[in-house]
Amino acid sequence: MFGDEPAVVARAFAAASRGGGGFFEHVVFAVFDRQVGRPVFGAFAEVFGRSRRWSAR
């Protein structure tokens, strides 16, 4: 995932999480983004939607 296009990775995570089979009630993962403008975090927020619980710590 390091060096891959953030939007591609975000879409892959979203697709994988939709096919979870009901095993997990909640899934949490970290989005590490130290770049100016936070493009990685922005890509994930775009794919997963801002209505979900997001924390930019």
C-alpha positions in Angstrom: 0.0 0.0 0.0 2.9 2.4 0.5 3.4 4.2 -2.7 0.0 3.2 -4.2 -2.6 5.7 -5.3 -4.6 6.5 -2.1 -8.0 6.4 -3.9 -7.3 3.0 -5.3 -6.4 1.7 -1.8 -9.4 3.3 -0.2 -11.7 1.7 -2.8 -10.1 -1.7 -2.2 -10.6 -1.3 1.6 -14.2 -0.3 1.0 -14.9 -3.3 -1.3 -13.3 -5.7 1.2 -15.2 -4.3 4.1 -18.6 -4.7 2.3 -18.0 -8.4 1.8 -17.3 -9.0 5.5 -19.9 -11.7 5.9 -21.2 -10.3 9.2 -18.2 -11.4 11.2 -17.5 -8.0 12.7 -19.8 -5.3 14.0 -17.1 -2.5 13.6 -13.9 -2.3 11.7 -11.3 0.3 12.6 -8.1 1.0 10.6 -5.5 3.8 10.7 -4.9 6.1 7.8 -1.3 7.4 8.2 -0.9 10.7 6.3 1.8 13.2 7.0 1.7 14.9 3.6 0.7 18.5 3.0 -3.0 18.7 2.3 -3.6 15.2 3.7 -4.4 13.5 0.3 -4.4 10.0 1.8 -6.9 10.9 4.5 -8.9 12.8 2.0 -9.2 9.9 -0.4 -10.5 7.6 2.4 -12.9 10.3 3.6 -14.2 10.6 0.0 -14.7 6.9 -0.4 -16.1 6.1 3.0 -18.1 9.3 3.4 -17.8 12.0 6.0 -21.0 10.8 7.8 -18.9 8.1 9.5 -16.9 8.6 12.6 -13.6 10.2 11.4 -10.9 11.5 13.6 -8.0 13.4 12.3 -5.6 13.0 15.2 
